[in-house]
Amino acid sequence: MPAATKDAVLGSAVDLAREVAVGLAEDPSDVGEYLGMVVEGERLVSHRFASAARGYRGWEWTVTVARVPRGRTATVCEAELLPGPDAVLGQAWLPWSERIRPGDIGPGDVLPFKADDPRLEPGWTPTGDPELDDVAIDELALARVRVLSPEGRDEAAERWYRGPHGPTSAGSLASAAACGSCGFLVPLQGSLGQVFGVCTNQWSPDDGVVVSVDHGCGAHSETDAEAPPTDWPAPDPLIDELSLELVQLAQPAAPDEPEAAPTVETPTDEVATDEVVTDEAPTDEVATDEVATDEAPVDEAPTDEAATDEVVTDEAQPEETVPVEVPTDDAGPDDASVESPESTDAPDLDAPDDTTPPDSAEESPARPDPEP
């Protein structure tokens, strides 16, 4: 076969080829500049024009012309829009059943039947044996034309576990506990129940979705959120001034009574009642409820009135004290002497002579001095 050579008649048919390309385009401006010609064979040439149509960047308008042997007129064979070397091409064509992806099915859409789907296998056919039919139909729910095959079960488990509802999702990694310990998880039936369950918490982002037992979210039934600090000041307490609350006060405990001091009886004409012995000299008056303090006692002059509830105050301390022994009817040898301070005004004591101190009673009469 002789090699194709450039044909002068066909090479000069550029205007004819452009006229044909403009007729095919929707807009005459869609046909761009002339790109050249390609010798397709003997007396067969293709003229190319750039495409300026939107969405067809890199494509070319191609018009093929030919002539008969010994002819001087070019004839148009075909004209079409073909992709060039830099054309933007779509994906390889696939049947619709193979192009469909999860989420493409909308309301009213129906998938074509696939008889040889490897994810399914024939279901249970009743045999008439009550024991076998009850287990297969009632317990295993196999009374269907086709049921899930092991391949379909493994494919679903792998897809669920690696998907956004498995343990590797962002929400699961940030959660404090897994779904396996959540009270809102309902395990699936069968072998898939060992790894998956359905979330039933309306506050969870996975509500009504199959999740893995090691998945997690912030709506776990056993977790709690820490209360964040607030910038608002604490409110003032509210005082209810309309209602009264009766409070029964406890009775005060009785103070410890001081130990009773030994009583000293004095030979007087009157009877002393409820007498508290203090560091004072006995008088003819009746002492009642007299309180002693830690201060030095001071002798008091006898008066016609009884001393009642007398409290010794801070008075001048006497310069010296003189021991005074007060005899009593029940006094023994071990009785302690009572010291009485000396006062500027000597009290008039109507005590008998036996109140004289023992030292003065035992003194001998003074002897006269011998004459010289």
Helices and strands as residue ranges (DSSP letters): H 8-11, H 14-24, G 28-30, E 31-41, E 44-51, E 59-66, E 75-83, H 96-99, E 120-122, H 130-133, I 134-139, E 146-148, H 150-162, H 170-174, G 179-181, E 185-187, G 191-194, E 196-199, E 210-212, E 287-288, E 307-308, E 321-324, E 338-341, G 353-355, H 358-361
